[in-house]
Amino acid sequence: MESVQRFTHAYSQAPWRKQLQLIGLFLLGLIIVALVAGIYLNVTARAATIGRSIQGLRFDIEELERGNADRESQLAVLTSNLEMQKRAEDLGFYSVDSGEIVYVVVPGYIERQPLDLDASATTPLPRIQTLSPEYTQSLFDWIRERVFEPASPLAEVRP
């Protein structure tokens, strides 16, 4: 029995070793939690930074759209009827009466015909068969032709 006690006593650990192992496991867990928290903070910071840059880009887009709308309204004012009439008068143009207009007849000139996009007004095109007859034959027609109709003779028989 004494040898068993010596054997177990030789392989049993000292109490300070058990405490060090517990402290080491605690510190390992603490390090793992700190790593997970660090990774989480890193991902969150990146997401916040990217979200902020997206907001800035959306603001820039809205600002450009407002600028485009402003320029379109300026163009509409500049090309309005009254403004164009004023600019034409400043350039020396004036309104004419129908009696002042001179028409020149050009021989061989063909006047443009109005374009009619109404589908019912156009004449239907003749239907052209695009597939050859071999591809339009049904399966039943093919079976009837091969099975029920007599085959052509292989050799001609002369009387």
C-alpha positions in Angstrom: 0.0 0.0 0.0 2.9 2.3 0.7 4.1 1.9 -2.9 0.7 2.9 -4.2 0.8 6.1 -2.1 4.3 6.9 -3.2 3.3 6.3 -6.8 0.2 8.6 -6.6 2.1 11.1 -4.6 4.9 11.2 -7.2 2.4 11.9 -10.1 0.0 14.2 -8.3 0.4 17.9 -9.0 1.3 20.5 -6.5 -1.5 22.9 -5.5 0.3 25.9 -7.0 0.4 24.1 -10.4 -3.3 23.6 -10.3 -3.8 27.3 -9.5 -1.5 28.2 -12.4 -3.5 26.0 -14.7 -6.7 27.7 -13.6 -5.2 31.1 -14.0 -3.9 30.2 -17.4 -7.3 28.9 -18.6 -9.0 32.1 -17.3 -6.4 34.2 -19.1 -6.9 32.2 -22.3 -10.7 32.7 -22.1 -10.1 36.4 -21.4 -7.8 36.7 -24.5 -10.3 34.9 -26.7 -13.1 37.3 -25.5 -10.8 40.3 -26.2 -10.0 39.0 -29.7 -13.7 38.5 -30.5 -14.5 42.0 -29.2 -11.7 43.5 -31.2 -12.8 41.9 -34.4 -16.4 43.0 -33.7 -15.2 46.6 -33.1 -13.1 46.5 -36.3 -16.0 45.3 -38.4 -18.4 47.8 -36.8 -16.0 50.7 -37.4 -15.5 49.7 -41.0 -19.3 49.5 -41.5 -19.8 52.9 -39.9 -17.1 54.4 -42.1 -18.5 52.9 -45.3 -22.0 54.0 -44.3 -20.9 57.5 -43.7 -19.1 57.6 -47.1 -22.4 56.3 -48.8 -24.3 59.1 -47.1 -21.8 61.6 -48.5 -22.1 60.2 -52.0 -25.9 60.3 -51.8 -25.6 64.0 -50.7 -23.3 64.7 -53.7 -25.8 62.9 -56.0 -28.7 65.0 -54.7 -26.6 68.2 -55.0 -25.8 67.3 -58.7 -29.5 66.5 -59.4 -30.5 69.9 -57.9 -27.8 71.6 -60.1 -29.1 69.8 -63.2 -32.7 70.8 -62.4 -31.5 74.4 -62.0 -29.7 74.4 -65.3 -32.8 72.9 -67.0 -35.0 75.6 -65.7 -32.4 78.3 -66.8 -32.4 76.7 -70.3 -36.2 76.8 -70.3 -36.2 80.5 -69.5 -33.5 81.2 -72.1 -35.4 79.3 -74.8 -38.9 80.6 -73.9 -40.9 82.3 -76.7 -40.5 85.8 -75.3 -36.8 85.5 -74.7 -36.1 84.0 -78.2 -38.2 86.8 -79.8 -36.2 89.4 -77.9 -32.9 87.9 -79.0 -34.1 87.6 -82.6 -35.0 91.3 -82.6 -31.6 92.2 -81.1 -30.0 90.3 -84.0 -31.9 92.2 -86.6 -34.7 89.7 -87.4 -38.3 91.0 -87.6 -41.8 89.5 -88.1 -43.1 89.4 -91.7 -46.5 89.5 -93.1 -47.8 86.8 -95.4 -47.6 89.2 -98.4 -43.9 89.6 -97.9 -43.1 85.9 -98.1 -41.7 84.7 -101.4 -42.0 81.0 -102.3 -39.5 79.5 -104.7 -40.7 76.6 -106.9 -38.0 74.0 -107.4 -38.6 71.6 -110.3 -38.2 67.9 -109.4 -38.7 68.5 -105.7 -40.8 65.9 -104.0 -42.6 67.0 -100.9 -42.2 64.9 -97.8 -45.1 62.6 -97.1 -46.4 62.4 -93.6 -45.3 59.2 -91.8 -48.3 56.9 -90.9 -47.4 54.5 -88.1 -50.9 53.0 -87.9 -50.6 49.3 -88.3 -54.1 48.8 -89.6 -53.5 51.2 -92.5 -50.6 49.1 -93.9 -51.3 46.3 -96.2 -50.4 42.9 -94.7 -47.4 41.2 -96.2 -47.9 37.9 -97.9 -47.1 35.0 -95.7 -43.9 33.3 -96.8 -43.2 29.8 -95.6 -39.8 29.8 -94.0 -39.5 26.1 -93.1 -39.0 23.4 -95.6 -41.7 20.7 -95.9 -39.4 18.2 -94.2 -39.6 20.2 -91.0 -43.3 20.7 -91.1 -44.3 17.1 -91.3 -45.9 15.7 -88.1 -44.8 12.6 -86.3 -48.1 10.8 -87.3 -47.7 11.7 -91.0 -44.1 10.4 -90.9 -45.3 7.1 -89.2 -48.1 6.7 -91.7 -45.7 7.3 -94.6 -43.1 4.7 -93.3 -45.4 2.0 -92.0 -48.7 2.0 -93.9 -47.6 3.1 -97.4 -45.8 0.6 -99.6 -42.1 1.2 -100.1 -40.7 1.8 -103.5 -39.2 -1.3 -105.2 -35.5 -1.8 -105.0 -35.2 -2.9 -108.6 -37.3 -2.3 -111.6 -39.0 -5.4 -113.0 -39.2 -5.4 -116.8 -41.8 -7.5 -118.6 
